[in-house]
């Protein structure tokens, strides 16, 4: 019996020593969140094994302090 693609993905990340977090924000998938230098990656793995990957690329410059959090929260409200 072959393993599910979710476990294959986690084994790849573990082998590469890439940290990740698992989440469940949709009932039909498991979210694997990965952060590496300059990138944040969200991988939704579905029950049927297919994956949807979103990658957010940017620099890691400091953009502000507590006031920046306030403006981000205000934009999201």
Buried (B, 14 or more C-beta within 10 A) or exposed (E): EEEBBBEEBBEEBEEEEEEBEEEEEEEEBBBBEBEEEEEEBBBBBBEEEEEEEEEEEEEEEEEEEEEEEEEEEEEEE
